[in-house]
Amino acid sequence: MSGLMDDEYDPLAPVHYGDDAVEDEPSQGHDAGFTDGDNIVRVWVADGRLTRVQISPVWHHKVREKTLDQCFAAALASARIQVAPAVEEPQEPDLTGVDFSGLPRFNRSPFVTYRLALQNFNQRWEDAVERARTTPIEAPRPVSAETEGVTVRLDAEGHAVAVEFDEEWLEDMSVKDVNHWVVETANRAYAAHEAAPEPRDELADLTREHEILMAGLMRMLTGKDGR
């Protein structure tokens, strides 16, 4: 048997019949895009944003007991799986612009002063850790956008996690139109998404202060002025 129901038929190969044709556009980045397990939906994501969609021209025959919504959810989940970044080697603290020239040579008096400064620092660090533990962080809110018969939902980080369709609208649309409206709706959702403001990282500020304190102590012990 040959034609649309051929078992060896590639559902995502370019098929040209009227408005339902899927253009074979050159891909960038992840060449193959990301698909659901049955290769019914393929999505391309760049910088965390859905940029292109390709639905099999014969998706009606392939979904069986599933829905197109579920196929999109699977493809988008595949797109969100990223390889963990390589762990960077610890870097020496950047002390550019820190002037250690006024530090005295090591003796009892400046050592006592440094010890008191470190005790003060430790107390402020413990207080900051407690504030970080007990202060709730305002999380970004998930958003959605709707156009025509398509709804695209983003998670709190602004990644597309769901594409939902009005079934009656879907029956009247060509594959090419569905592809267009999914990307158009996603763009509207991205425009509506607002990332949570970055809170001031008090612990990072204190870490920087500790680096300077310890670098100053080492220069005082060695007699180097840091220049």
Steps between C-alpha positions, in 0.01 A plus 500: 500500500631842415392860560410678820454187708821325391680375813832625361364845426696778669235720665733799515636482147397787271163422350349733245130508454335838505505718809599207720853490361779522753797688364840338544673805646869494591547445873736674734628401842343163582463390138241233565299694755326311779213257451245303694553125511291436188651775282167675463619839624843656457601824672805723477612699803761777504604685817214330683237624255285298264597623153363245257243221494443219254200269528478184294263552206337168591484560873129409506594145402792475742367631832267203555375524859715804583435869436711757319526682835676196647737476204604862548549445874735210428699693237533804725611282791770354276614852408539596866738214573845657493843358567628621835765768456856404575615583851745785488826485687510724810635841413726722704304797638518810283664766715535758224457847645547393863771708664700314764783752512395640840510171684743492793759228548383212711514549877269450795295817462385461134454126556252572781322747274476240224375235741221733615417581137469130418283440806275784386492354150406153627207643695375696198536189283288294742237777507494515121461122471206512738337782301547305178344194660194677638432763234276371220622569149239633262481247220423600143149410388415267214316668214295394201386658177212414271446578131247348266461145633847464653614551859870493593599471864837597644642388832630744760840514326341592167539163325215368287354196673163452331319570175125448514248507217132562457400176332236657275744766384765236440274302267469796262867600491773391263826373649677809370255728681530303823879525486470877450254559783697294751812715448295821488328411828830402661645841407206671669553291812870590507408868468267469799749314720687702759798347670518542874735782600837380611520546877816649640714207602610594851698179540694572180586847631622350826702237315675779312569681829646183649731455199634852553543448874694179453712645219584796722597269785735303273664820374541622857665172599734494199574872495391537139306813410306334214645725229 
